[in-house]
Amino acid sequence: MAEAPHPVHAALSIVLRVLREAGATFVIAYQGVYQQTPAEKPAQMLRLGLADELACVPEISANKYALNVRFLLPEGVQRTRVYEHDVASS
């Protein structure tokens, strides 16, 4: 017989489902950069999906002023360069 889910687990599942369904599902990082400020819509959770064939790596930073995502070309440990094309989420 299966155990009933713990109340905390059930509550967190509901909150995560609501957050996932309320967010934008498709955005474009123009010239490899995406920025969202709290004035537009506060970011509560970030879910990032990319096509497998893209040769870039996301760099994500966030604070109380903005959410920033830059897509970088992996060119070594010290050198990074922003991917210069538009990146669409998948």
ROSE-4610 file (N, C-alpha, C; in Angstrom, 1 decimal, always signed):
// ROSE-4610
residu = [M/M/M/A/A/A/E/E/E/A/A/A/P/P/P/H/H/H/P/P/P/V/V/V/H/H/H/A/A/A/A/A/A/L/L/L/S/S/S/I/I/I/V/V/V/L/L/L/R/R/R/V/V/V/L/L/L/R/R/R/E/E/E/A/A/A/G/G/G/A/A/A/T/T/T/F/F/F/V/V/V/I/I/I/A/A/A/Y/Y/Y/Q/Q/Q/G/G/G/V/V/V/Y/Y/Y/Q/Q/Q/Q/Q/Q/T/T/T/P/P/P/A/A/A/E/E/E/K/K/K/P/P/P/A/A/A/Q/Q/Q/M/M/M/L/L/L/R/R/R/L/L/L/G/G/G/L/L/L/A/A/A/D/D/D/E/E/E/L/L/L/A/A/A/C/C/C/V/V/V/P/P/P/E/E/E/I/I/I/S/S/S/A/A/A/N/N/N/K/K/K/Y/Y/Y/A/A/A/L/L/L/N/N/N/V/V/V/R/R/R/F/F/F/L/L/L/L/L/L/P/P/P/E/E/E/G/G/G/V/V/V/Q/Q/Q/R/R/R/T/T/T/R/R/R/V/V/V/Y/Y/Y/E/E/E/H/H/H/D/D/D/V/V/V/A/A/A/S/S/S/S/S/S]
num = [1/1/1/2/2/2/3/3/3/4/4/4/5/5/5/6/6/6/7/7/7/8/8/8/9/9/9/10/10/10/11/11/11/12/12/12/13/13/13/14/14/14/15/15/15/16/16/16/17/17/17/18/18/18/19/19/19/20/20/20/21/21/21/22/22/22/23/23/23/24/24/24/25/25/25/26/26/26/27/27/27/28/28/28/29/29/29/30/30/30/31/31/31/32/32/32/33/33/33/34/34/34/35/35/35/36/36/36/37/37/37/38/38/38/39/39/39/40/40/40/41/41/41/42/42/42/43/43/43/44/44/44/45/45/45/46/46/46/47/47/47/48/48/48/49/49/49/50/50/50/51/51/51/52/52/52/53/53/53/54/54/54/55/55/55/56/56/56/57/57/57/58/58/58/59/59/59/60/60/60/61/61/61/62/62/62/63/63/63/64/64/64/65/65/65/66/66/66/67/67/67/68/68/68/69/69/69/70/70/70/71/71/71/72/72/72/73/73/73/74/74/74/75/75/75/76/76/76/77/77/77/78/78/78/79/79/79/80/80/80/81/81/81/82/82/82/83/83/83/84/84/84/85/85/85/86/86/86/87/87/87/88/88/88/89/89/89/90/90/90]
x = [+0.8/+0.0/+0.9/+0.6/+1.4/+1.1/+2.1/+2.0/+1.4/+0.6/+0.1/+1.2/+1.2/+2.3/+2.3/+3.4/+3.5/+2.9/+2.3/+1.6/+2.6/+3.8/+4.8/+5.1/+5.3/+5.5/+4.4/+3.2/+2.0/+1.9/+2.1/+2.0/+3.1/+4.3/+5.3/+5.0/+4.5/+4.1/+3.1/+2.1/+1.1/+1.7/+2.6/+3.2/+4.1/+4.9/+5.7/+4.9/+3.8/+3.0/+2.4/+1.9/+1.3/+2.4/+3.6/+4.7/+5.1/+5.2/+5.5/+4.5/+3.2/+2.1/+1.9/+2.3/+2.1/+3.2/+4.3/+5.4/+5.4/+6.2/+6.4/+7.0/+6.5/+7.0/+7.9/+8.0/+8.8/+9.4/+10.7/+11.3/+12.5/+12.9/+14.1/+15.2/+16.4/+17.5/+18.1/+17.9/+18.3/+19.8/+20.6/+22.0/+22.7/+22.1/+22.6/+22.4/+21.6/+21.4/+19.9/+19.5/+18.1/+18.1/+17.3/+17.2/+15.7/+15.4/+14.0/+14.1/+13.4/+13.4/+12.1/+12.1/+10.9/+9.8/+10.0/+9.0/+8.1/+8.8/+8.1/+7.3/+7.9/+7.3/+8.4/+8.1/+9.1/+9.4/+10.6/+11.0/+11.0/+10.2/+10.1/+10.8/+10.9/+11.6/+12.0/+13.2/+13.7/+13.8/+13.3/+13.4/+13.9/+15.1/+15.7/+15.9/+15.4/+15.5/+16.1/+17.1/+17.8/+17.8/+17.9/+18.1/+19.5/+19.6/+20.9/+22.0/+21.6/+22.6/+23.2/+22.7/+23.3/+24.7/+25.6/+27.0/+27.3/+26.4/+26.6/+26.2/+26.6/+26.4/+25.7/+24.6/+24.0/+24.7/+24.9/+25.4/+24.2/+23.8/+22.6/+23.0/+22.5/+22.7/+21.4/+21.2/+19.9/+20.1/+19.5/+19.4/+18.1/+17.9/+16.6/+16.3/+17.3/+17.0/+16.8/+17.3/+17.2/+17.6/+17.0/+17.4/+18.2/+19.4/+20.2/+20.6/+20.5/+21.0/+21.8/+23.0/+23.9/+24.3/+24.3/+24.7/+26.2/+27.1/+28.5/+29.0/+30.0/+30.7/+31.8/+31.9/+33.0/+34.3/+35.1/+36.4/+37.6/+37.5/+38.6/+38.2/+39.1/+38.9/+38.8/+39.8/+39.8/+39.0/+38.9/+38.2/+36.7/+35.8/+34.4/+34.0/+33.1/+32.5/+31.0/+30.2/+28.8/+28.4/+27.5/+26.9/+26.2/+26.5/+26.0/+24.7/+24.0/+22.8/+21.6/+20.4/+19.3/+19.1/+18.7/+18.6/+17.1/+16.4/+15.0/+14.9/+14.1/+13.9/+13.1/+13.3/+12.6/+11.7]
y = [-1.2/+0.0/+1.2/+2.2/+3.4/+4.4/+5.0/+6.0/+7.3/+8.0/+9.3/+10.3/+11.3/+12.3/+13.1/+13.5/+14.4/+15.7/+16.4/+17.6/+18.7/+18.7/+19.7/+19.5/+18.2/+17.8/+18.2/+17.9/+18.3/+19.8/+20.5/+22.0/+22.6/+22.1/+22.6/+22.2/+21.1/+20.7/+21.6/+22.0/+23.0/+24.3/+24.8/+26.1/+26.1/+25.1/+25.0/+24.9/+24.1/+24.0/+25.4/+26.2/+27.5/+28.4/+28.4/+29.3/+28.9/+27.6/+27.2/+27.6/+27.5/+27.8/+29.3/+30.1/+31.5/+32.3/+31.6/+32.3/+32.3/+33.2/+33.2/+31.9/+31.4/+30.1/+30.3/+31.5/+31.7/+33.1/+33.2/+34.6/+34.4/+35.6/+35.6/+36.5/+36.0/+36.8/+37.4/+38.7/+39.4/+39.6/+39.2/+39.3/+38.6/+37.5/+36.7/+37.3/+38.3/+38.9/+39.0/+38.7/+38.8/+39.5/+40.5/+41.2/+41.4/+41.2/+41.4/+42.1/+43.2/+44.0/+43.8/+44.0/+43.8/+44.7/+45.8/+46.7/+46.0/+45.2/+44.4/+43.3/+42.4/+41.3/+40.7/+40.6/+40.1/+38.6/+38.2/+36.8/+36.1/+35.0/+34.2/+32.9/+32.4/+31.2/+31.3/+30.7/+30.7/+29.3/+29.0/+27.7/+28.0/+27.4/+27.7/+26.4/+26.5/+25.4/+25.9/+25.1/+25.5/+24.3/+24.7/+23.6/+23.0/+21.7/+21.0/+21.5/+21.9/+22.3/+23.7/+24.5/+25.8/+25.6/+26.3/+26.2/+27.4/+27.6/+28.6/+28.1/+28.8/+28.4/+29.6/+29.4/+30.5/+30.9/+32.2/+32.7/+33.5/+33.1/+33.7/+34.5/+35.7/+36.5/+37.2/+37.3/+38.0/+38.7/+39.8/+40.5/+41.2/+42.1/+42.7/+43.7/+44.1/+45.0/+44.4/+43.3/+42.7/+41.2/+40.5/+39.2/+39.3/+38.8/+38.9/+37.5/+37.2/+36.0/+36.4/+35.9/+36.1/+34.8/+34.6/+33.4/+33.6/+32.7/+32.9/+31.7/+32.1/+31.0/+30.5/+29.2/+28.6/+28.6/+29.6/+29.7/+29.6/+28.9/+28.8/+29.2/+29.1/+29.4/+30.9/+31.7/+33.1/+33.9/+33.5/+34.3/+33.9/+34.9/+34.6/+35.7/+35.3/+36.2/+35.9/+37.0/+36.9/+36.3/+35.4/+34.8/+35.9/+36.3/+37.5/+37.3/+36.1/+35.9/+35.8/+35.9/+35.8/+34.3/+34.2/+32.8/+32.7/+31.8/+31.5/+30.4/+30.5/+29.4/+28.3/+27.1/+26.0/+25.4]
z = [+0.0/+0.0/+0.0/-0.9/-1.0/+0.2/+0.6/+1.7/+1.1/+1.9/+1.6/+1.6/+0.6/+0.6/+1.9/+2.3/+3.5/+3.2/+4.2/+3.9/+3.4/+3.8/+3.3/+1.9/+1.5/+0.1/-0.8/-0.3/-1.1/-1.3/-0.2/-0.3/-1.3/-1.2/-2.1/-3.5/-3.8/-5.1/-5.7/-4.9/-5.4/-5.7/-4.8/-5.0/-6.2/-6.4/-7.6/-8.9/-8.9/-10.1/-10.4/-9.4/-9.7/-10.2/-9.7/-10.2/-11.6/-11.9/-13.3/-14.3/-13.9/-14.8/-15.0/-14.0/-14.1/-14.9/-15.1/-15.8/-17.3/-17.9/-19.3/-19.8/-20.9/-21.4/-22.5/-23.1/-24.3/-24.3/-24.2/-24.3/-25.3/-25.8/-26.7/-26.0/-26.0/-25.6/-26.8/-27.0/-28.2/-28.1/-29.2/-29.3/-28.0/-27.6/-26.5/-25.1/-24.9/-23.6/-23.3/-22.1/-21.6/-20.3/-20.1/-18.8/-18.5/-17.2/-16.7/-15.4/-15.3/-14.0/-13.2/-11.9/-11.1/-11.6/-12.2/-12.7/-13.8/-14.6/-15.7/-15.0/-14.3/-13.6/-12.7/-11.5/-10.6/-10.9/-10.9/-11.2/-9.9/-9.9/-8.7/-8.9/-10.1/-10.4/-11.9/-12.2/-13.5/-14.0/-15.2/-15.8/-17.2/-17.5/-18.8/-19.6/-20.8/-21.7/-23.1/-23.6/-24.8/-25.8/-27.0/-28.0/-27.9/-28.1/-27.9/-28.8/-30.0/-31.0/-30.8/-29.8/-29.5/-28.9/-29.4/-28.9/-27.9/-26.9/-25.9/-24.5/-23.5/-22.1/-21.4/-20.7/-20.0/-18.7/-18.5/-17.3/-16.7/-15.5/-14.9/-13.6/-13.5/-12.3/-11.9/-10.7/-10.2/-8.9/-8.7/-7.5/-7.4/-6.4/-6.3/-7.4/-8.2/-9.2/-10.6/-10.9/-12.2/-12.3/-13.2/-13.6/-14.9/-15.0/-16.2/-16.6/-17.9/-18.5/-19.7/-19.7/-20.9/-21.4/-22.7/-23.3/-23.9/-23.3/-23.6/-24.5/-25.3/-26.1/-25.2/-25.1/-24.3/-25.1/-24.8/-25.5/-24.6/-23.5/-22.6/-21.2/-20.3/-18.9/-18.7/-19.2/-18.9/-19.9/-21.2/-22.1/-22.3/-22.3/-22.6/-23.5/-24.4/-25.4/-25.5/-25.5/-25.6/-27.0/-27.0/-28.2/-28.9/-30.1/-30.8/-31.6/-31.4/-32.1/-31.1/-31.6/-30.8/-30.3/-29.0/-28.5/-28.0/-28.5/-28.1/-27.2/-26.1/-25.2/-25.9/-25.4/-26.0/-25.0]
